[in-house]
């Protein structure tokens, strides 16, 4: 949807793609960094698995909440807000 807005509001495709990149970069980099952290852990041994089984329910109960994930899942793009030539939403 962001790309469609950029193509709608910019005079030419190169400017639209540049605006799209500027608008999306920070969010995409945050998601990529989070995925890298999640996938960089090694498989635990028997003791680690036992500890993990005890700790993970607590982590998900207290740390992984709707509020902590809101930046990802409650993201809203206002279709009516135009994209300016600098790539910022007006």
TANORFEN-V227169 format. One record per residue. N is the residue number from 1. RES is the residue in one small letter. SS is DSSP state (H for helix, E for strand, - for the rest). OMEGA is omega in degrees with one decimal (none if undefined). Layout:
# TANORFEN-V227169
n=N res=RES ss=SS omega=OMEGA
n=N res=RES ss=SS omega=OMEGA
This chain:
# TANORFEN-V227169
n=1 res=x ss=- omega=178.2
n=2 res=x ss=H omega=178.6
n=3 res=x ss=H omega=178.9
n=4 res=x ss=H omega=178.3
n=5 res=x ss=H omega=-179.9
n=6 res=x ss=H omega=178.3
n=7 res=x ss=H omega=179.0
n=8 res=x ss=H omega=-168.7
n=9 res=x ss=H omega=-178.5
n=10 res=x ss=- omega=-174.0
n=11 res=x ss=- omega=-177.1
n=12 res=x ss=- omega=-177.1
n=13 res=x ss=H omega=179.0
n=14 res=x ss=H omega=178.3
n=15 res=x ss=H omega=179.1
n=16 res=x ss=H omega=179.3
n=17 res=x ss=H omega=177.1
n=18 res=x ss=H omega=177.9
n=19 res=x ss=H omega=178.9
n=20 res=x ss=H omega=179.7
n=21 res=x ss=H omega=180.0
n=22 res=x ss=H omega=-178.4
n=23 res=x ss=H omega=-172.7
n=24 res=x ss=H omega=-170.8
n=25 res=x ss=H omega=-175.0
n=26 res=x ss=H omega=-179.2
n=27 res=x ss=H omega=-179.7
n=28 res=x ss=H omega=179.2
n=29 res=x ss=H omega=178.5
n=30 res=x ss=H omega=178.9
n=31 res=x ss=H omega=179.3
n=32 res=x ss=H omega=179.1
n=33 res=x ss=H omega=179.0
n=34 res=x ss=H omega=178.0
n=35 res=x ss=H omega=178.8
n=36 res=x ss=H omega=177.7
n=37 res=x ss=H omega=-177.2
n=38 res=x ss=H omega=-175.7
n=39 res=x ss=H omega=-175.1
n=40 res=x ss=- omega=-179.2
n=41 res=x ss=- omega=178.6
n=42 res=x ss=- omega=178.7
n=43 res=x ss=- omega=-178.6
n=44 res=x ss=- omega=174.6
n=45 res=x ss=- omega=-177.4
n=46 res=x ss=H omega=179.5
n=47 res=x ss=H omega=178.6
n=48 res=x ss=H omega=178.2
n=49 res=x ss=H omega=179.4
n=50 res=x ss=H omega=178.9
n=51 res=x ss=H omega=179.5
n=52 res=x ss=H omega=178.8
n=53 res=x ss=H omega=178.6
n=54 res=x ss=H omega=-172.9
n=55 res=x ss=H omega=-174.8
n=56 res=x ss=H omega=177.5
n=57 res=x ss=H omega=178.1
n=58 res=x ss=H omega=178.6
n=59 res=x ss=H omega=-178.4
n=60 res=x ss=H omega=-179.8
n=61 res=x ss=H omega=-172.3
n=62 res=x ss=H omega=-174.8
n=63 res=x ss=- omega=-179.5
n=64 res=x ss=- omega=-175.8
n=65 res=x ss=- omega=176.2
n=66 res=x ss=H omega=-179.1
n=67 res=x ss=H omega=-178.3
n=68 res=x ss=H omega=179.9
n=69 res=x ss=H omega=-175.3
n=70 res=x ss=H omega=-178.4
n=71 res=x ss=H omega=-178.1
n=72 res=x ss=H omega=-170.2
n=73 res=x ss=H omega=178.4
n=74 res=x ss=- omega=-180.0
n=75 res=x ss=- omega=-178.8
n=76 res=x ss=- omega=176.6
n=77 res=x ss=- omega=179.9
n=78 res=x ss=- omega=-176.4
n=79 res=x ss=- omega=-177.1
n=80 res=x ss=- omega=-178.7
n=81 res=x ss=- omega=-178.8
n=82 res=x ss=- omega=174.6
n=83 res=x ss=E omega=-179.3
n=84 res=x ss=- omega=179.5
n=85 res=x ss=- omega=178.9
n=86 res=x ss=- omega=177.9
n=87 res=x ss=- omega=-179.6
n=88 res=x ss=- omega=174.7
n=89 res=x ss=E omega=179.6
n=90 res=x ss=- omega=none
